[in-house]
Each structure stands twice: as C-alpha cells, then as structure tokens.
Amino acid sequence: MIKILKNSVWSLLNSIGLGGSVQLSLDGALKQYGWFRSFHTKQSIDINGDPLPWYTYPFILFLKPRIKSHFEVFEYGSGNSTRWYAGQVKHITAVEHDSDWIRQISSKLPANAKILEKPLGDSYVKSVQSTGELYHIIVVDGRNRVKCASFAIDFLTDDGVLILDNSERHWYQTAKEYLAGRGFRRLDFIGMAPIVGIETCTSVFYRDNNCLGI
C-alpha cells in the first residue's frame, strides 16, 4: 500500500513537471553541494553552513584539493570566499571599496585574513602592488575586472595562477585575450554556483609548473 501511494505521488509530481526538482532536493548533487541551503539563505555556503567561494561547483571541487597551506592569496572582492581561503592558506589579503560590507565581513575573519579599503579607480586596481608581496593565487572577482586582471599578473609568484570569475561575460574578453598574449593558458569550469540557478563560468589562468599542478 505504501509503495503504491509512493508511486502515485511520484506519478503526480512527474505529470506536473516537479518530479525532477523534488528528486534533486531529496537526494541530488545540488543537495549534496548545499545549493538549496545557499539559495534559501542567499549566502555562498555548503550543506553544513560553512563558507564557500562564489565559484562554480566544478571549480570549487577542482581547487580545494590543490590548495596548499603555504599559499599567499590576493582577492579583488571579499566575502565568504575570503573566509574559505583563510581556512586553507597561510594568508589572504582582499580589497574592497564598500565600507559597509567591510564592516560586515571583517568581524567574521580570522587573524590570517586582511581587507584593504580602497576607492574604485587606480588605487583599487593597483592595491595588489601596495602590499609588496607576490601571490600564488590572485582572484579577480570584484570591480574593474579587466583592468585588475591585466595589472595583477605581474604580482604572481613564478608558479602563480589567476582566477577570473564569471568569465563567460563578453565584456571580460579583453582580459582573456591579454592574459593569453602574456603566455597564460586558460581552463574553464562551467556549471552552477551557490545561490543562483543559472549556469556561469570560473576560469583559471596558468603557466607551466604552476602551483595547482595543472
């Protein structure tokens, strides 16, 4: 009787086009990733509520086992990604232009994470230079991404990589072409990301003997 009732429910859900959605929410990859929790909370988090970078899930799965504890990371833009990197690497520095957002996120950061406040413009783009450091990973996920990506590659370590999020956007094509001209190859990771239901792309730009072993 229970089996018949169960089959009837599934038949009804499938007939109205909801069977797939219900199945995903009960026991699908999106549930395992924590996508439903991120969607409802509007935060980039995993199934346990822990912070995640707002990258595509394929790239997060690719990146996590390749992160090393001695890495130095610089990030244009900040948020749960900053918290996530802080738990994985030696140190992360991020730059932000929004004072209110900085106040919100700073209280959640550990001692090995720092946020620089810079107004939009040259000081924001060149903030990676102001630290006097070279970085294993530079993340371009904030404002002025074309200028930031083009400027920042000179502050990578010899084995450093650059990550450009939402790289499918046509207005970032100039940055992709510039990086290619500077000898960087590109690996694209297309798929869903936390919070949103659309497909997007996170790209990593790398050279030979890079720190991620690509």
QUIPE-V928938 format. One line per field, one symbol per residue. burial: I if it has 9 or more other C-alpha atoms within 8 Angstrom, else O. Layout:
burial=???
//
This chain:
burial=OOOOOOOOOIIOIIOOOIIOOOIIIOOIOIIIIIIIIIIOOOIIIIIOOOIIIIIIIIIIOOIOOOIOOOIIIIIIIIOIIIIIIIOIIIIIIIIIIOOOOIOOIIOOIOOIIIIIIIOIOOIIIIIIIOOOOOIIIIIIIIOOIIIIIIIIIOIIOOIIIIIIIIIOOOOIIOIOOIIIOOOIIIOOIIIIIIIOOOOIIIIIIIIOOIIOOO
//
